[in-house]
Amino acid sequence: MKKILLIEDNLEVRENTGEILELAGYAVVTAPNGKIGVELAQSEKPDLIICDIMMPELDGYGVLHILSKRNETSAIPFIFLTAKTEKSDLRKGMELGADDYLTKPFDETELLNAIQTRLRKHDIRLKEYAPNADGFEDFIKDAQKIIRTYDLCKDRKIKLIKKRGELFLEGDLPLSVFFLKSGEVKTYKANQDGKELITNIYKANDFFGFEPVLENTNYQESAAALQDCEVISVPKQDFLTLVYGQKDVSASFIGLLCKKVAEKERQLLNLAYNSVRQRTAEALLTMMRLKDGQTKMQISRDDLAKMVGTAPESVIRVLSDFKDEELIKIDGGKISVTQPARLEKVVRWNVAL
């Protein structure tokens, strides 16, 4: 039975919401203010936290800030409760790391759907997938449910590659990412004399060829089969959806890509985030051009996220970074680009020099 911590200072809302959750089969722990809520989060280790924003003792922002800094509570899914008049403050909560929010008054269906979605996303992040073709297929099925598209990876194909067969050549444009179901594949560079320098050898259950997709470059090396192979090719756009679409799916997929090798996983997570930075900077510059060079623009975070091709919370965090770096200013719903030249450098190098 999943345990939910409900932090709400209004007695009527707390009791009514708690009753709904208990009837839905959840174990419920309640707290009348943020201070007690923090204490219960640490002692009860709930599977999910629902927290009001405006409360005495310690408000919802303070609760989230404290819990996100502690290892034992930082990964717990967190849903804010907010009044309609507080909607303009939601960015602050998302920047702090909130997973979702519900606007009061909310109905029973809305509440339970939000909880189910967050728990499902959290479960995929914690699930250990077998590092083989069956584990990959299992992951795709779970990802389809969360991203809510059953077209995801439907065009993945198993290709039979004969020994010495080429998968891609240095300089080619990457259209797919590859999963090696059986056999061995080498990547290599060739010099002007035709001599090969092998850069890596991939065995069964390895992913390969994804770095150029994330870096938006052509292949920097070639790949060929060392023996007869079975290779699953995942279309580039589906791969990018798995990496950028939902943060919980992304974290689980990156772990699968790297087989939980900590250093490689950290590098790829950084690469994925850096790419979002670059594409967000590019989207802001594109908006400027569409507005004939005007540096002040009004665009919803959802629309900007669609331009970038990622989740709104990812864009919100990047915008917060840009604001801290003084590349932009944010006033209400309007964004002002204060350093377009430095944003151009982010697009090129990911560093605002």
C-alpha positions, 0 to 999 in steps of 0.5 A: 500500500502506497503511503501519502503525506498530506500537509494542509493547514485547513482542517476541512480540506485536510480531512476531506482530502485524507478521506478521499485518499483512504477510500482510494486505498492509500495509507494517509499521514497528515500534518497541519503545518509545514514544520510538522510536515517536514518531521513526518516526511523524514520519519514516515518516508512516504511514497508521495507528498501533497503540500499546500503552499500558504501555511503557518510555521513553514510554507510549502516552498520552505517544506520543498526546499528543506526536503530537496536538500536531504538525501533521504527525502529529495527523491519523493514525488511532490505535488503542490496545492495552490489557490487560483490566485497563487498561480503566478507563483507556480514557477517558484515551486517548479524551480525548487523541484515540485513535480506537479500542482493542483489548483483548489478547488479540485475534484476527486478524479483530478486528485487521484489522476495526478497522484497515479501519474506521479507514482507511475513516473516515480516507479519507472525511475526506481525500477531496475530493468534487465540490461538486455533486449527483454529489459529494453522492451519492458522499459519501452512499454512502461515509457509508452504509458507514461508519455501517453503515446503508443507510437513511441518506438513502434518503428524500431527494427531488428536488423541482421548485420553480416560480419564486416557490415557497416552500420554508419560511416564517419561524417554520416548524419545520425538517423538512429540509435542502436542497441546490440541484441547479439554479436559484436560491433567496433567503432573506429577512425581511419587515417589517410593511409586507410589504417584503422584506430579502433575506438570502442568495441560493443557487445550484446546489450550495449547501446551505441551511436547516441552521442552524436544524436545528443550533440547534434553532430555528424558521426565522428567515427565509423561502426562495423560488425566484428561478427554476425549481429542482431541490431535494434535501431531506434529512430532518432526522434523517439530516442530524443523523446525518451531522453528529454520528454519526461524527467523520470523516464529520462533518468531511467533510460539514461541509467539503462543506456549506461548500465548504471556506470556512475561516471558515464551516467553523470556525463550523459545527464550533463550532456542531456541538460546542456543540450536543453540549455542550448535549445532553450537559448536558440528558441529565445533567439528565434522568438526575437527574430520573429518579433523583428529583434524585440528583446521583450516577449511573452510566451507561455512556458508550455509553448516554449517547451514545445519549441524546445522539445522538452518538458515545461519543468525543464525549460523553467529550470533553464530559464531560472539558470539564465536569469541567475546568469543575467542573460534574461530578465523575467517580469511576470509572464514576460521574458526580456533577453538582456544579453543576446550575444551571450545566448548565441554563445550558449547555442554554440558552446553551452557556455555564456562567456 
